Amino acid sequence: MKISREISDHQLTRFLKEGSKDAFRVLYDRYGTKIHRFALGYLKSEHDAEELVQDVFLKLWDKRHLLNDSGNIKSYLYKVAVNSIYDFIRRKNLEQAFHEFASGATNEVDSTWDEVVYNDMLAQINQLMEQMPEQRRKIFKLRKEKGLSHEEIAESLGLSKRTVENQVYRATTFLKENLKQNSVLALLFIYLFV
């Protein structure tokens, strides 16, 4: 079914929920350029703004079945754009901080920002660690934060060395798998902890 360009946003949303590619195209034509200009104002890069627009509309298509057809699709798109801009800037800053940290090229002005990014990474790792079983978390903290050897941990907790090695391996694997979503965090994790 060919959709008219004059159709309302509510009707477009309803058709989009049903999987209409024409409705998606009309929404893209209607709001793509506006979101691009909006993103460009924050990102200051034509390429990054174009990438962000693609990301916003990909998310719209992926989440189309969750849309509220009585809601405001324009507000939804801008909300996704704002969140994507935030994530994009955060990721770029994290990448820059990692490269500077890895090369040892930080200066005093950037060191506070780098510390914030580093602390954010640690907070995410700590949040993941809270999801581990208590004994695994305890063993991992003794190994990574206190720097104890497998033997020292085994002795202090009354466990076998093999159990400690197994728990450290499982903790590291769990963190790596859950940090894959953010490749920069995974790099930082490997660089700092493994």
N, C-alpha and C positions, 0 to 999 in steps of 0.2 A: 504494500500500500504506500503510495506517494503521499508524503505529509507536506501540507502547506507551510510556507515560511511565516505566515501570520498566526499560526496556532498559538494558544496560550502556553505559558510555562507549565501550568498544572496538567494540561492535556499531554504535553510533551513528556512530562514525568511519568504519567500513566502509561503511555506507549513505550517509554524506555524500560519501565519495570517489566513489560511484557516481552522485552528483548528486541524492540524495533531499532534497527541500525539507522533508519532514516531519522528517527527522533534524535538519536545520538548525534548525527551529522548536523541537524538543525541547531541543537544546543551548542555544539562545537562552533558552528558559524556565528551564533549569536553571542557567545561569551568568550571564545578563545582569544580573540584580539584584546579584549578588555582585561582578561586575566594576565595576558602577556605583558601589557603596559604596566599593570599593577605590580607584577613580579619584577619587571625590569627596574622599577623605581627602588626596589630593595636590593636586588642582586647585582645591579650595575653591569650586567653581562648579557649580551644578546643570546649567546649560546645557552647560558644557564637558565634564562627566562624561558626559552623555547623548550628546554628539557623539563622545566617545571610544569609548563602547560600540558605537555604530553603526560606527565605523571598525574596531574590533577584529573585529566579526562580518562586515563587508564583506571584510576581509582573509582571514578564515577561509573564506568562500565562494569567493573568488578563488583561494586556494591549496589548496582541498580535494583536488585530484588529487595533491598532493605529501605529503599527510598519511601518517603511519605508523600503520596501524590497530592495531598492537600497542603503540604509544606512549601517552602520557598526554595526552589532549586537554585536560584541566583545566590541566596545566602549560603546554601550548602556548598556551592562551588567555591565561593570566597573563603569559607571556613576551611575547606580542604587546602586551598591555596595558601592561606596564612600558616596552617600547620606544616605544609610542605616547605614553605620559605624558612620557617623556624628550624625544621629538621635539616634543610640544606645548609643553612648558615652554620648550624651547630656541627654538622659533619665536616664542612670545610675548615672550620676553626680547629676541630679535633685533628684532622689530617695535618694541618699546618703545625700544630703544637707537637704532634708526633715526629714529624720530619725535623723540626728544630731540636726536639729533645734527643732524637737519635743521632743527630749530627753535632750536638753540643753547642749549637749556634743561637742560644737564647740570650737576649740582653735584659737589662733590668726592667725596661718598660714592659716587655712581653712576659716577664717571669710571673707576674701576678695572674695574667690570663691563662698561662700555661698551667699554673697551679690549680686554677678553677677547673680547667678541662681535665687535668689529671685526677682531681678529686671527684669529678663527675664519673669518670671511668671507674675509679675505685668503688664509688657508691653503687654503680650498676653491678660490679663483680660481687660486692657484699650482699646485694639484694638476691643475686643468684645463689650465693653460698647459703643464704637462709633457707633455700628450698632443699638443701641436701639433708640427709639423715644426720642426726646430732653427732654420732661418732665420727663419720666421714668429715664433717665440717671441722670438728675439733682436731683431728689428725692433720687435715690440710693446713689449718691455721698454725699449728706447731711447726709444720714443715716449711711453709712459705713465709710466715710472719716472724717466727722465732729462729728460723734457720736450723732447726734440730735435724739430725740425721735420722734415717729410718730406724736404726738401732736404738738411738736415744728415745725416740717416741715410743717404740715398742716396750722398752724398759720402763719408762715413766707411766705408761698406761696398762702395763701387764698384758701386752698382746704379743703375738708372734711378729717377727720382722716381715714375713710374707703377707700377713694381714694388713700391716701398715702400708707396704708397697702397693698392694691391691687397692686400698682405699685412696691413696694419693693418685694412683692412675685413674680410678673412677671419677674422682673429683675433677681432675684436670680435663678428662674427656668430656664430662658434663659441661664444664665452663666453656671449653672450645666449641662444642656443638651449639650452645646457646648464644655464643658471641658471634657465630657465623653470620647472623643477620646484619651485623655491623662489622665489616671487614677491618676497619681501622681499630676498633676495640679489640678484635681478635689479634691483630698485629701487636698492639700494645701489651695485651695479656701475655702473649708468647715472649715478647721482648723483655718484659719485666718479671714474669713469674715462672716461666718454664726453663 
